Every structure is written in structure tokens, then in C-alpha cells.
Amino acid sequence: MGIFDIIGPVMVGPSSSHTAGAVRIGYICYKLMDEPIKNVHIGLYGSFLATGRGHGTDRALVAGLLGMKPDNVCIPDSFEIAREKGMNFEFGEAKLTGANPNTAVLNLEGDSGRKLEIVAESIGGGRIKIRKIDGLDANFSGDYPTLVVHNVDEPGHIAMITEILRAQSVNIATMQLYRECPGGMAVTVIECDQEIPKEALDGLEHAPGIIKVTYCDCGNS
């Protein structure tokens, strides 16, 4: 554990580091969407639901969806800023069982009509985990440039994905594989040591058997 895991993140708002986690959840969702968010329904679970308004979780999530980071002084005004930018947002209760008590379920729609459903949790110290994307397990932190590929569960797709990254000299730090059932929908989550070039992303998007490519590089503003 590092010193910043102990003392917590630099943040604007109440002392709870889970509020900083809420900003980061929203921010990573913003990066994953890769376009302005037009509509969002946010379901809160557990402690997020019980104390979300008092701890500013609701404003923190919206701030992150606007592209703010935990130390942004505009976080308390996120609702007003979101309305000025034309973002429609609403909150409700997330119907989950046995989830982390600081969990949010975000159903997002961008300006182009693109949609994402993301389940994310704050795990303390401003750190988070993205647990699901569009109903499939994902389990990544957003600390590294992260590639999420939805593909048909058929032989050869993993080799193709890694070969496209190798051709662009991208080094893989971690790789996780999940699937609904044999031959169904699968998702590959790859965390990399460096930014993934647009050429690699374009190559993946047009490759056979690839359904959706989502990329998040939270090191870039």
C-alpha cells in the first residue's frame, strides 16, 4: 500500500473518499463514452443510496460525467453546469443483491445515440472498479489505458486482438476474458502500458467477429 492509499486523494467536497470515488466513476464513464453525454440514469445502491445526497455522491457522479476530476473546484455546481450543457440526468435505486455498498449503475446515452450500461463501485481511497459493461463482467480500475472488446466467442479472436496491438508496439499489462456461454457473446478487457494508437482501434472495430470496441485512457484529459 502506498502513502496516497493511506492519506487519500486530493479532492473537493466532504471528507469521504468514496465521494472522490464517485467523481472517478463518472469520469471513467465519460472517457468510455468518448462523446458528450446527453442522457443518463444513475441507480445508487447501499451506502451510495443511503448517504449519497449528504456526501455529495450525486453531484460527484454528474461532475465526473462532465469530465471533471476529484480536485475540480466546480464539483459542487455540477448539476447547474450539466443543465447548461444540455445533459439530462436522473437518479434512482439500483436493484442489486450482494454488491459493494458503494455501487452505481449508469445507463448512458451520448449525442450520437451510442449507449452504455456501466456498473461501477468505489473501493476506498478514491479508487474504483468497473465491474460490468453492457451486462458483461469487466473488472478494471481505469488506472491504465484500457481496451474493452465485445466479440463473438469463436476461436482466433484473442490472437487477432493481441496481434493488432503487437503490430502497433503496444505492451499488454493485464488481460481478462469473460463470456456469457460457449459460442455466445464474449468480452476481452486489456490494460496496456501505453496509449493505444487510433490505427489499432480502427483495425479492431473493422475486424470480423468484433461487435463493439470501447477504449479508456484516463491519463489524457
N, C-alpha and C positions, 0 to 999 in steps of 0.2 A: 504494500500500500504506500503510495506517495504522499508527500506532505499536503498536496492540494486535495487529495481524497479525504484528509483529516479535517482541514480547516474549511473546506467547501469552496464553491465557486464565487467569483466576483459577480454580484447580481444587484438588480434594482427591485425593491419590494420587501416583503416580510422576511423573517429570518429562516423560514422553512426552505431547505434546499430543494424540496420537491416542487416548489414554485419555479425555481430555476430549471428543474427538470421539465416542467410543463412548457416553458418557453422553448426549450430544446426540442421537445416533441413536435411542437408546432413548426419550428424552424426546419427540422428534417423533413417533415411533410411538405413544406414549401419547396425545399430543394428537390424532393422526389417528384413533385408535380411539374416542376420546370416551366411553369407559366403562371400568370396571375390566377388566384382562386376566386371564383365567382360565388359559389355556394358551398357551405359546409354545415353539416350536422355533427355536433360533438356530443357523444354519450360519455358520461362520467360514472365511475364505479368506485365503491368503497370509500376511502378517505377523500379521494378527489371529489366525490359526490357530496359527502357529509360536510366537508370544510372548504370546498372549492371557492365559494364566494368570499369567505372571510380571509383566506390565504391568498386571494387574487389568482387562483388557478385559472379561472375563466378568462380573465384579461391576459394572463400569461400565455395561454394557448393561442388566443387570437393574435397577440403580438408576434409570436413565432411564425404564424401563418402569413403574416405581413412581411416576414424576412428579418425581424428583429432578433438580436441575441440577448442573453440574460443580463448584460450590463447596459442595455439601452435605456436611457432616461425617459423615453416616450412610452414605456410599457404601461403605466397607469392610464394612459389616454388611448389605448389600443382600440377600444370599442368605437370611439369617435373617429379615429383615423380610418378604421375599416369601413365605416359607413361612408366617409368622404370618398374612399377609393372604390365604392360600389360592391364591397364584399358583403354578402348576406350570410349571417351566422345564427345558429340557434343551438340551445343546449337541452339535453335530456338525460335520462338514466340509461346506462349501458346494462343490458340484461346478460350478465356473465355469471359464471359459477367457479369459485375457487381461484380467481385471478389475483394478481398482485393488487393490494388495496389502493395503489396509486396508478390506476389504469384509465386510459381514454380510448374511445373508439371514434375515429374520424372518418366520415363519409364526405369526400371532396369532389367537387366538380370545377374544372378550370374554364377559362374563357373559350377554349376551343371545343368544349363539351367532353373532354377527357375526364374519366372518373377513376378514383382510387378509394379503396377502403383500407384503413390502416389501424391496427391495434397496437398501442404502444404503452409502455409503463415507465414510471420514474423509479429508479432503484436506489436513490440517495446520492448526496454529494453533487447534484446537478447531472448525474449520469442517467442514461436511459437505455431501454431496449425496444427495438421494433420487433414485435412478436409475430404479427401476421400482416400480409399484404394480399388484398383481394381473397381473403379466406384461406390462404395457404401459409404455412409456417415460414418464417423468415429469420428471426433471431439474430439481429445485428445491432451494433451500437451507434453507427454513424461516425465513429472516430476515424475511419479510413475511407478513402474513395470506395464506394460500394456499388456493385452491379447486381441487379436482380433480374433474372431472365426466366420468364414463363415459357415453357416449351412442352411439346408432346413427349411423353415418356417412351422414347424409342432409342435403340442402340445408335451410338455415334454422336449424339448431340453434345455431350460433355466434352468429348475430344475436339469437336468443331469449335466450341466456345473457347477452350483453352488455346487452341491453335491460332485463332483470330487475335487473342491477347498476346501470344508469343510473337506473332508477326509484327506487332507494334511495340515490342520490348517492354511489355507490362508484366511486372512480377506479382504473382499471387501470394497474398499473406495467409488468407484462410479461404476455404471453400466448403459450403454446406449444401446438401441435396435433400429435397423433400418431394413427396409425390402423394397424390390422392389415392391412387391404386395402380397396379401394373397396367401400362398401356394408356393411362389417363393423362391428367394434367400434372406436370412437374414444375418445380421452381428450383433454380440454382442461384445461390447467394454467394458472391465472391467479393472479398475485401482485398484491396490491392495496395501496394506500397507507393504508388504514384497515380496521378490523374490519368484517366483512360481517354485516349485521343478520340476525337469525333469520328475519325475513319473507322475505328474499331466498333464504335456504337452503331454507325451506319451499316457496317458489314453484318453485324448481328441482327439488326432489325430486318434486313432483307434476306436472311438465311432461311432455308427451308426448315419447317417444323418449329420455328420460333414464333410465339404468339404475342409476347409483349416484352419490351426491354425498358427497365427503369434504372436510372443512374442517379447517384447522390454523391457529390463531393462537397462536404461541409467545410472544407478548408478554403473554398472560394466563396466570396461574398456575392 
